[in-house]
Amino acid sequence: MNDLKLFTMSTCPYCIKVERYMEDNNISVSLADIKKDPKNKEELIEKGGKVQVPMLLIDGKALYESEEIIKWFKGRPDSL
C-alpha cells in the first residue's frame, strides 16, 4: 500500500473534481488544505517544488493535474 496525501484548496474546482471522484469511489487518503493550514502549503512546496493543487503525494513523489490523479486512482486496487 502506498503512502498517500492529497494537497488541495477548498475553492479549487480541480481539487473538488478529485475529491468528488474519491468520494464516489470510496477512496480515503489524507487531505491537506493549503489555505486552512500554512504548514500544508510549506510541505506542498517542499515536496513538489511549486504551489499547484491538486497534488497527490505518492510515497514522497508528486503527481499533479486532476485527470492524472484520477487516472492513478483508477489503476489502484480497491484497498485504498
Long-range contacts (C-beta under 8 A, 24 or more apart in sequence): 1-79, 1-80, 2-58, 2-59, 2-76, 3-57, 3-58, 3-59, 3-60, 4-29, 4-30, 4-56, 4-57, 4-58, 4-80, 5-29, 5-30, 5-31, 5-32, 5-56, 5-57, 6-30, 6-31, 6-32, 6-54, 6-55, 6-56, 6-57, 6-69, 7-32, 7-34, 7-40, 7-43, 7-44, 7-48, 7-53, 7-54, 7-55, 7-56, 7-57, 8-32, 8-33, 8-34, 8-53, 8-54, 9-33, 9-34, 9-35, 9-53, 10-35, 10-36, 11-35, 12-53, 12-54, 14-53, 14-54, 14-65, 14-66, 15-53, 15-54, 15-66, 17-66, 17-70, 18-54, 18-56, 18-66, 18-69, 18-70, 21-70, 21-73, 22-73, 25-73, 27-73, 27-80, 28-80, 29-56, 29-80
